Amino acid sequence: MKRSGPVVTLLAGLLLGLFMLSMNSTTGTKSASTAYAEESPEAATASPTPTRTTASSSPSPSRTPVPDADYAGRTTDDSASVAVTLRDGKAIAYFCDGRAKESWLKGDVEDDGTMKLTGKHGAELNGTLKEGKRISGTVDIDGGQYAFTADKAKKPSGLYRATATVRGAKVDGGWIVLPDGRQVGILTRDGESSPAPRIDPETGAVTIDGQQLTARPVTP
């Protein structure tokens, strides 16, 4: 009986060890995925889709048309006069040598002050408004090119025209009143051109073949 004591003690220890192993197998640590799910709730919840923002397009810059004004001047060779009237981004011009050569031209004015005006028989004016003070450019007419500069004009300087039927003839007159008071114009009667008589710059009154007409400022 005394020898069986250690054996019994050894068996008791083995049984205790087996019991502890059995307990660990049923109540052991949780799996890594389960623990991560419990410790990190966001792992089990789908991440929200990020909101896409669309940059608003920048507003287009507002257009600033060239100011309304009248311009009058001479060609570089001093052989003719040129007048240009600007209104609401449109332009009308008159080239006149005061004897027989003339042309009416019209077209648009770009926001940067450039313009390309056209008239009959291929006439063309290319000009640029500089600082709102003057227009410089060229006029192509009848195979010739004329450089010009037209300064800003104040009334009564500017561009005038009168059309009527006088004694059965169709009359068309154009006048440029320069800033120094000089007048250059052509009067056409049934297609025949001649120097135009002077107009009253204050009223536009002019007498043609005994009949009084009124030359009025020209606008596009």
Stockholm file with secondary structure:
# STOCKHOLM 1.0

chainA/1-220         MKRSGPVVTLLAGLLLGLFMLSMNSTTGTKSASTAYAEESPEAATASPTPTRTTASSSPSPSRTPVPDADYAGRTTDDSASVAVTLRDGKAIAYFCDGRAKESWLKGDVEDDGTMKLTGKHGAELNGTLKEGKRISGTVDIDGGQYAFTADKAKKPSGLYRATATVRGAKVDGGWIVLPDGRQVGILTRDGESSPAPRIDPETGAVTIDGQQLTARPVTP
#=GR chainA/1-220 SS CTTHHHHHHHHHHHHHHHHHHHHHHHHCCCCHHHHHHHHCHHHHSCCCCCCCCCCCCCCCCCCCCCCCEEEEEEETTSSCEEEEEEETTEEEEEEECSSSCEEEEEEEBCTTSEEEEEEGGGCEEEEEEETTTEEEEEEEETTEEEEEEEEEECTTSEEEEEEEEETTEEEEEEEEECTTSCEEEEEEETTEEEECCCCCTTTCEEEETTEEEECEECCC
#=GC SS_cons         CTTHHHHHHHHHHHHHHHHHHHHHHHHCCCCHHHHHHHHCHHHHSCCCCCCCCCCCCCCCCCCCCCCCEEEEEEETTSSCEEEEEEETTEEEEEEECSSSCEEEEEEEBCTTSEEEEEEGGGCEEEEEEETTTEEEEEEEETTEEEEEEEEEECTTSEEEEEEEEETTEEEEEEEEECTTSCEEEEEEETTEEEECCCCCTTTCEEEETTEEEECEECCC
//
